[in-house]
Amino acid sequence: MEEVRRLAMAQEGKMRLSIESKVDDPRASIITFGRRFGLTSEETQEVQTAWDCEPGYTLWAVIQAFTSAAKANHLSAEQAFRFQRTGGMILSLVR
């Protein structure tokens, strides 16, 4: 139980830091992360569309765009998983 508690607190800290981390150009950040994590240009556009629906200028807003994009009905399960995983991987980069 102690390990689970420790991991949850670490995750909470990363979320807090991502909320406090300002991003000047979220669209450029989405493109950069899309390339880094192997998304296609169409998938990256899907994430940008999700960001357009709920724009924000923090790292958390960028992460949320990836996870929100996964909810699109027309995506395959593999694409939805890739968006969710990418959002998680971006959060894991926060130090």
Order of alpha helices (4+ residues) and beta strands (2+ residues): alpha-alpha-alpha-alpha-alpha
